[in-house]
């Protein structure tokens, strides 16, 4: 972790510059003064502490009294009290040294409820030792209190390393920094505080639960139905004739196409297909009640993250879709992640998207339905909030373009009552409507784990699930 560039000195002296980027590179601060003496004087006087201001006020009062009373001894005391804080401020302001700071996050992406460690490093890149340094890093209140450190004298060319922990139960992207340094004189008369220019970002992703490898309807075994045809690289098989590429087998030369196009053409043969899975996340604001890490919406986000990671690990091409019809940015050319890129990169991209997903302004699922009816989705896994009669009908039609469909329906009335609440009659009616349309639909009670609901979906498919309590006639 090395120091980075060296920005120009601040006109007011003290500390300026930029702290590290996530890769650990740092910035440098310069403590030299500036040509603007008036501006420098104002900066130095503004840095006087309560002790320094008290000494200055007492010195001025003693000097005035000594002049009025004609006491020379009191005049000398007054001058000493007045000059001491001014001298300390001037010496501190004119101190010449350069300090480089850097920050490193470990890890930079952390699940909700887990801790991350932030490592700070300060390097004295000047030829003079520093005085006492007080270091403070700015963090959002949801990550904990602001960390503060006191660094003893740093020798020329020396370094100091400190670290602190942050933790958040709420997913999101949180800025860390800018880093602040405060320098004091030995008498505590003056303090100069300066901030670095840049900051890092900690990404808190949804909690992911490892799911068991159950066999669900619509899942393909490896080849044939339910698999996506993937484009071939050089030397691989495709589906129609194409130009010759280095490494192709000469036995696959298609002479008729070669004669027609005037260049060497080879046959494209059918290739094994790759399973697709679309995860639909309902983000409509009216569909969810409550907020916080234990709310129904956060459960849906965590469930979607768990399913996406599970499907990527099983070799599926996955897509994250919301009710507004938008998908995670940066996916494959066909809209599915995990085909032309590593599963780890695809999972990181999807988790970054889910880390900042929030309630949408839409009230219907029509936009998502328009996207789904445009092609074969393979396996469809949906996380729905409260559905009225119209939106339940739209959700039921989504089943037509998928080979298998699983729905997790979060009952808003039950989640508002807390754990142990029965399924409401309205939720039971929506479940029956989805099941009649071919969905494997289950109601999610408050406090249920994603793993248990995943297993229940498998039992619903095989017809071994226990009867669901509706809490009343529907």
C-alpha positions in Angstrom: 0.0 0.0 0.0 2.0 2.9 -1.3 1.5 6.6 -1.2 0.0 8.2 -4.2 0.4 11.6 -5.9 1.4 14.9 -4.3 -1.3 17.7 -4.6 -0.4 21.3 -4.1 -0.4 22.9 -0.7 -3.5 24.5 0.7 -3.5 28.3 0.6 -4.3 28.3 4.3 -1.6 25.9 5.3 -2.2 22.7 7.4 -3.4 19.5 5.8 -5.0 19.1 2.3 -5.0 16.5 -0.4 -6.8 13.3 -1.1 -6.9 10.0 0.7 -6.9 6.6 -0.8 -8.9 4.9 -3.5 -10.2 1.3 -2.8 -7.0 -0.1 -4.2 -5.0 1.4 -1.3 -3.3 4.2 -3.2 -3.0 7.4 -1.1 -2.7 11.1 -1.2 -0.3 13.6 0.3 -0.8 16.7 2.3 1.5 19.6 2.7 1.8 21.7 5.9 3.6 24.6 4.4 2.3 28.2 4.6 1.2 30.4 1.8 2.1 33.8 0.4 -1.2 35.3 1.6 -0.2 36.5 5.1 -3.6 37.9 5.9 -5.3 34.7 5.0 -2.7 32.7 6.9 -3.1 34.8 10.0 -6.9 34.3 9.9 -6.4 30.6 9.6 -4.0 30.4 12.5 -6.2 32.5 14.8 -9.2 30.5 13.9 -7.3 27.4 15.1 -6.9 28.7 18.6 -8.4 26.2 21.2 -10.4 27.2 24.2 -7.2 27.3 26.2 -5.5 29.5 23.7 -8.4 31.9 23.5 -8.6 32.0 27.3 -4.9 32.8 27.5 -5.3 35.5 24.9 -8.3 37.1 26.6 -6.5 37.0 30.0 -3.4 38.5 28.6 -5.3 41.4 26.9 -7.2 42.0 30.1 -4.0 42.0 32.2 -2.3 44.3 29.8 -5.1 46.8 29.9 -5.3 46.7 33.7 -1.5 47.1 34.0 -1.7 50.2 31.8 -4.6 51.7 33.8 -3.0 50.9 37.2 0.6 51.5 36.2 1.8 48.1 37.3 4.8 47.0 35.3 4.9 43.5 36.7 1.3 42.9 35.7 2.2 44.3 32.2 4.9 41.7 31.7 2.5 38.9 32.8 -0.2 40.2 30.4 2.3 40.4 27.5 3.4 36.8 28.2 -0.2 35.5 28.3 -1.0 37.4 25.0 2.1 36.4 23.1 2.2 32.7 24.0 -0.9 31.5 22.1 0.0 33.8 19.1 3.5 32.3 19.0 2.1 28.7 19.2 -0.3 29.4 16.4 2.4 30.9 14.2 4.9 28.1 14.8 2.2 25.5 14.2 1.0 27.2 11.0 4.5 27.5 9.6 5.5 23.9 10.4 6.8 22.3 7.1 6.2 18.6 6.5 4.3 16.4 4.2 2.0 13.6 5.3 0.5 10.9 3.0 -2.6 9.0 3.9 -4.2 5.8 2.5 -7.2 3.7 3.2 -7.9 0.0 2.5 -11.2 -1.8 2.9 -11.3 -5.5 3.8 -13.6 -6.5 2.2 -15.0 -3.7 0.0 -18.3 -5.7 -0.4 -19.8 -7.1 2.8 -23.2 -8.8 3.5 -25.7 -7.0 5.7 -25.0 -7.8 9.4 -21.4 -8.6 8.9 -18.3 -6.6 9.8 -15.7 -5.0 7.5 -12.4 -3.6 8.6 -11.0 -0.3 7.5 -7.2 0.0 7.5 -5.7 3.5 7.6 -2.0 4.3 7.0 -0.2 7.6 7.5 3.3 8.2 6.0 5.5 11.1 6.9 7.3 11.8 3.6 9.1 14.9 4.8 12.5 15.3 6.4 11.1 16.6 9.6 9.2 14.7 12.4 5.6 15.6 13.0 4.0 16.6 16.2 1.0 14.9 17.8 -1.5 14.0 15.2 -5.2 13.3 15.8 -6.8 11.3 13.1 -10.6 11.1 12.4 -12.4 9.3 9.6 -16.0 10.3 8.6 -18.4 7.4 8.4 -22.3 7.4 8.1 -24.1 7.0 11.4 -25.5 3.6 10.3 -22.0 2.2 10.3 -21.2 3.2 13.9 -19.5 6.2 15.6 -16.7 8.1 14.0 -13.4 6.5 14.7 -10.8 8.8 16.3 -7.1 8.0 16.8 -4.1 9.8 18.4 -0.8 9.3 16.6 2.3 10.0 18.5 5.3 11.8 16.9 6.0 10.3 13.5 9.6 10.3 12.6 10.9 11.5 9.2 10.0 8.8 6.7 8.0 6.8 9.3 4.6 5.5 9.1 1.7 4.6 11.4 -1.1 2.1 10.8 -4.5 1.9 12.5 -7.7 0.1 11.8 -11.4 0.1 12.8 -14.5 -2.0 12.2 -17.8 -1.0 10.6 -21.0 -2.9 10.5 -24.5 -2.2 9.0 -27.7 -4.2 9.2 -29.0 -2.1 6.2 -27.8 -2.8 2.7 -26.6 0.1 0.6 -23.5 2.0 -0.5 -21.9 4.1 2.2 -19.1 6.7 1.7 -16.1 6.4 4.0 -14.2 9.7 4.4 -12.8 12.2 3.8 -10.0 11.6 6.3 -9.4 14.4 8.7 -6.1 15.2 10.4 -5.7 17.6 13.4 -2.3 18.9 14.6 -1.8 20.6 18.0 1.1 22.4 19.6 2.8 21.0 22.8 0.9 23.6 25.0 -2.5 22.8 23.4 -3.0 26.4 22.4 -3.8 25.9 18.7 -5.3 23.1 16.5 -5.2 23.0 12.7 -7.6 20.6 11.1 -7.6 19.7 7.4 -9.5 17.1 5.3 -8.3 15.0 2.5 -10.2 15.3 -0.8 -11.5 11.9 -1.7 -13.4 9.0 -0.1 -14.0 5.3 -0.5 -17.3 3.4 -0.7 -18.3 0.4 1.3 -21.0 -1.7 -0.4 -23.3 -3.6 2.0 -25.0 -6.3 -0.1 -28.1 -8.3 0.9 -27.7 -11.3 3.2 -27.4 -14.5 1.1 -28.5 -17.9 2.4 -27.0 -21.0 0.8 -29.9 -22.9 -0.8 -30.2 -26.7 -1.0 -30.0 -28.2 -4.5 -33.7 -29.2 -4.9 -35.2 -30.3 -8.1 -37.8 -27.8 -9.3 -40.2 -27.8 -12.1 -38.9 -26.3 -15.4 -35.3 -27.0 -14.5 -33.3 -28.6 -17.3 -30.8 -31.4 -16.7 -28.1 -30.1 -18.9 -29.0 -30.3 -22.6 -32.0 -29.8 -24.8 -35.2 -28.1 -23.6 -34.9 -25.1 -21.4 -31.3 -24.3 -22.4 -30.0 -21.3 -24.1 -28.0 -21.7 -27.3 -24.6 -19.9 -26.6 -22.5 -18.4 -29.3 -19.3 -20.2 -30.1 -15.8 -18.8 -29.8 -13.1 -19.6 -32.4 -13.1 -23.3 -33.2 -16.4 -24.1 -31.4 -19.7 -25.3 -32.9 -22.6 -23.0 -33.8 -25.9 -23.5 -35.6 -25.4 -22.0 -39.2 -22.5 -21.8 -41.7 -19.9 -19.2 -40.9 -16.4 -18.1 -42.0 -13.4 -20.3 -41.3 -11.5 -19.5 -38.1 -8.1 -20.6 -37.1 -8.5 -24.0 -35.3 -11.6 -25.2 -37.1 -11.6 -28.8 -38.3 -11.2 -28.9 -42.1 -13.6 -31.8 -42.2 -16.4 -29.3 -41.4 -15.8 -27.1 -44.5 -19.1 -26.4 -46.3 -18.1 -26.4 -49.9 -21.4 -25.1 -51.2 -21.3 -22.0 -49.0 -17.6 -21.6 -49.9 -18.4 -21.5 -53.6 -21.3 -19.0 -53.0 -19.4 -16.5 -50.8 -15.9 -16.9 -52.4 -14.3 -17.7 -49.0 -13.7 -20.7 -46.9 -16.9 -21.5 -44.9 -17.5 -24.2 -42.2 -20.6 -25.8 -40.9 -22.1 -24.7 -37.6 -23.4 -27.6 -35.7 -25.9 -27.5 -32.8 -24.3 -26.9 -29.4 -25.4 -27.8 -25.9 -27.7 -25.2 -24.4 -27.4 -23.4 -21.2 -30.2 -23.2 -18.7 -31.8 -19.8 -18.1 -33.4 -18.4 -14.9 -35.1 -15.1 -14.5 -35.6 -13.7 -11.0 -38.4 -11.2 -10.8 -38.3 -8.8 -7.8 -41.4 -6.9 -7.0 -40.3 -3.4 -5.8 -43.7 -1.6 -5.9 -44.0 0.7 -2.9 -47.7 -0.1 -2.2 -47.0 -3.8 -2.3 -44.9 -3.8 0.9 -45.5 -2.5 4.4 -42.9 -1.4 6.9 -39.2 -0.8 6.7 -36.0 -1.9 8.3 -33.9 -5.1 8.1 -36.8 -7.3 9.3 -39.3 -5.9 6.8 -41.0 -7.9 4.0 -39.2 -6.0 1.3 -35.8 -6.7 2.8 -36.8 -10.4 2.9 -37.7 -10.3 -0.8 -34.4 -8.7 -1.7 -32.4 -11.3 0.4 -34.4 -14.1 -1.2 -33.8 -12.8 -4.7 -30.0 -12.5 -3.9 -30.0 -16.1 -2.6 -31.7 -17.5 -5.6 -29.4 -15.6 -8.0 -26.2 -16.9 -6.4 -27.6 -20.4 -6.1 -28.5 -20.5 -9.8 -25.2 -19.1 -10.9 -23.4 -21.8 -8.8 -25.5 -24.5 -10.6 -24.4 -23.2 -14.1 -27.5 -21.2 -15.0 -27.6 -18.0 -17.0 -29.5 -15.6 -14.7 -31.3 -12.3 -15.1 -32.6 -10.0 -12.4 -35.8 -8.2 -13.4 -37.9 -5.7 -11.5 -41.5 -4.7 -11.8 -40.5 -1.6 -13.8 -39.0 -3.9 -16.5 -35.4 -2.9 -15.8 -32.7 -5.5 -15.5 -29.3 -5.4 -13.8 -26.9 -3.3 -15.9 -23.8 -4.9 -17.6 -25.3 -8.3 -18.2 -24.7 -10.4 -21.3 -25.8 -9.3 -24.8 -28.9 -11.4 -24.5 -29.8 -9.9 -21.1 -28.6 -12.9 -19.0 -25.5 -12.9 -16.8 -23.1 -15.8 -16.4 -22.7 -16.8 -20.1 -19.7 -14.8 -21.4 -18.3 -13.9 -18.0 -17.3 -15.6 -14.8 -20.0 -16.5 -12.3 -18.1 -14.6 -9.6 -18.2 -11.4 -11.7 -21.8 -11.9 -12.5 -22.7 -12.5 -8.9 -20.8 -9.3 -7.9 -22.6 -7.3 -10.5 -26.0 -8.6 -9.4 -25.2 -8.1 -5.7 -24.2 -4.5 -6.3 -27.5 -3.9 -8.0 -29.5 -5.4 -5.2 -27.5 -3.4 -2.6 -29.1 -0.2 -3.8 -32.5 -1.4 -5.1 -35.4 0.5 -3.6 -39.1 0.9 -3.9 -40.3 1.9 -7.4 -42.9 4.5 -8.3 -44.9 2.0 -10.4 -48.2 0.4 -9.3 -48.5 -2.4 -11.9 -46.5 -5.4 -13.1 -47.3 -4.7 -16.8 -43.7 -3.5 -17.7 -42.2 -6.8 -16.3 -44.9 -8.8 -18.1 -44.0 -7.1 -21.4 -40.4 -8.1 -21.0 -41.2 -11.7 -20.0 -43.6 -12.4 -22.9 -40.9 -11.5 -25.4 -39.1 -14.8 -25.2 -38.5 -18.1 -23.5 -37.4 -17.4 -19.9 -36.6 -21.0 -18.8 -37.2 -21.0 -15.0 -38.9 -18.0 -13.5 -38.6 -17.3 -9.8 -40.7 -14.3 -8.6 -40.9 -12.5 -5.2 -44.2 -10.7 -5.0 -45.6 -8.3 -2.4 -49.3 -7.7 -2.0 -51.2 -8.4 -5.2 -54.7 -7.0 -5.9 -57.0 -8.8 -8.3 -55.7 -7.1 -11.4 -52.0 -7.5 -10.6 -52.6 -11.2 -9.6 -54.1 -11.7 -13.1 -51.0 -10.1 -14.7 -48.7 -12.3 -12.6 -50.7 -15.4 -13.6 -50.1 -14.7 -17.3 -46.3 -14.5 -16.8 -46.3 -18.2 -16.4 -47.1 -18.7 -20.1 -43.6 -17.9 -21.4 -41.6 -19.9 -18.8 -41.0 -23.6 -18.6 -41.2 -23.5 -14.8 -42.4 -20.8 -12.4 -42.0 -20.4 -8.6 -43.7 -17.6 -6.7 -43.0 -16.4 -3.2 -45.9 -14.3 -2.0 -45.3 -12.0 1.0 -48.5 -11.3 2.8 -48.5 -7.7 4.0 -51.2 -8.2 6.5 -49.3 -11.1 8.1 -46.0 -9.3 8.2 -47.6 -6.3 9.9 -48.9 -8.6 12.7 -45.5 -10.3 13.3 -44.3 -13.9 13.6 -47.0 -16.6 13.9 -49.6 -14.6 12.0 -51.8 -16.8 9.7 -52.1 -16.3 6.0 -54.8 -13.7 5.2 -57.9 -14.7 3.1 -56.8 -12.3 0.4 -53.3 -13.8 0.2 -54.9 -17.3 0.0 -57.0 -16.3 -2.9 -54.0 -14.9 -4.8 -52.1 -18.2 -4.1 -54.9 -20.3 -5.6 -55.0 -18.0 -8.7 -51.3 -18.4 -9.3 -51.4 -22.1 -8.7 -54.3 -22.6 -11.1 -52.2 -20.7 -13.7 -49.4 -23.2 -13.2 -47.2 -21.5 -10.7 -45.6 -23.3 -7.7 -46.7 -20.6 -5.3 -46.1 -20.4 -1.5 -46.9 -17.8 1.0 -44.0 -16.4 3.1 -44.9 -15.9 6.8 -43.0 -13.3 8.9 -39.7 -14.5 10.2 -39.4 -17.5 7.8 -35.9 -18.3 6.4 -35.3 -18.4 2.7 -34.0 -22.0 2.9 -37.2 -23.2 4.5 -39.4 -21.5 1.9 -37.2 -22.9 -0.9 -37.7 -26.4 0.5 -41.5 -25.7 0.8 -41.6 -24.8 -2.8 -40.1 -28.1 -3.7 -42.7 -29.9 -1.5 -45.5 -27.9 -3.2 -44.3 -29.1 -6.5 -44.3 -32.7 -5.4 -47.6 -32.4 -3.6 -46.2 -33.2 -0.1 -46.7 -29.8 1.5 -48.8 -29.5 4.6 -52.1 -27.6 4.3 -51.8 -23.9 4.6 -53.7 -22.1 7.4 -55.7 -19.3 5.9 -56.8 -17.7 9.2 -60.4 -17.6 7.9 -62.7 -18.5 5.1 -61.8 -17.2 1.6 
